[in-house]
Amino acid sequence: MATPVAKAKADQRGGAPVLSLSVGMTDEIFHQPVMKREVLEHLQVRDEGLWVDATVGEGGHALAVLEAFPGSRVLGIDRDPRGLSRAARRLQSFGQRFIPAQGSYSQMVELAQSQGITQADGILMDLGISSRQVDSPGYGLSFQRDEPLDMRFDPTDDTATAAQIVNTSSEEELRGILFQFGEEPNARAIARAIVQDRPINTTRELAGLVARVAGPSRGRRIHPATRTFQALRVAVNDELAHLESGLKAAISLLAPGGRLVVISYHSLEDRLVKTTLAREATQCVCPPGLPVCVCQHLPTLRLVSRRVVRPTDEEVRDNPRSRSARLRAAQRLDAGKELK
């Protein structure tokens, strides 16, 4: 059965214009990276290493690595060519020590191999979206301005936009997207209202509809459309599937002893990260109740810490958008043998 995203893609080809990839060269305000100190510590960054920033964004974490360790190199990967262009410009003074590569972290191994890289000493996956993507026009990710409902990280992707999903999916498909990807308690009512009010083509139209369905915002800490926008963004970019593939790719690319650090921002991401890392750090993954192990699974990771790492109170005060960040880290084992 075709997914809502696949249906929308088939129903409407080329409906949204491709966004310009130009970058304002005079705009020098960059996204503030989250938990920079904790990332360097958990990656165990050192000189002469090759590090992968699999969601390089505008290069904040990569900059910290390159500045602190003059012998290090960073492969910076990002799906968003606009952000990657800014990162390359920001880090151009480091020359060949910074290697930009446009694509998804699910393609991490192939992107690394295209640069002659077969192993990495550490990999960072900082999930979610950046302040730039939320605040800048053209992404369609914010309900604070009125613009086309796009939400694609890569505007050149031949994939459905949020507007296409909203306007072509059935009520039940929309309810599933909102509930599964946004954990929206009013998913059914919002889906019904969307179907009744279609077509909906702009962020302001969608945000207004959700606000009407949700009712007065007394006592709410977040805008009533937050979960709906998150759900559509996750669906448009197929984020959970990319994350699952990306974690497998990262484990494959890591050198023995190398560290994987993942920062997530909502429970869907964090649950998948936690489950994957725990499974890969387990000797046996057989279903419960079997009298003997038949899976022959060998652990590929050792958990650095079973407790999630959160930003400090000071960081949250300085950067409120960091408050939901959760960091998990694991170390690559050598051919399934536990590292001492």
VENWO-V494383 format. One line per field, one symbol per residue. phi: phi as a letter, one per 40 degrees, with the letter a starting at -180 (. if undefined). psi: psi as a letter, one per 40 degrees, with the letter a starting at -180 (. if undefined). Layout:
# VENWO-V494383
phi: ???
psi: ???
This chain:
# VENWO-V494383
phi: .ccdcccccccacgcbccccccbccccbcbdcccfdcccccccfcacgbbbbbcbcfbgcccccccccbcccbbcbbaccccccccccccbcccfccbbcaciccccdccccccbgbbabcabbbccgbcdcccccchcgbbccbbadcbgccbccccbccccccdcbccdcccdccccccbfcccdccccccccccccbbbccccccccccccgdcdgccbcccdcccccccccdcfcccccccccccccccccdgcbbbbbbbacccccccdccccccbbcbbcdchccbcbcfcbcbbbccacccbbccdcccccbdcccccbbbbabcccfgcccc
psi: hhiddddddddhhfdhihiieihheehehihhihfdddddddefhiieihihgegdbeedddddddddgeeiihhhiidhddddddddddedeebedhhihhaieeeddddddeeeheiieihhhgaaiidddddiiddfeieeihiigcehdheehgiiidddddeeiiddddddddddeefhdfddddddddddeiiheiddddddddddddaifheidiieedddddddddddefdddddddddddddddhiheiihhhhieidddddddddddddeeidhfiiiehdihedfhhieihhdhehihiiiddddddgdeedehhhiiihhihfehhi.
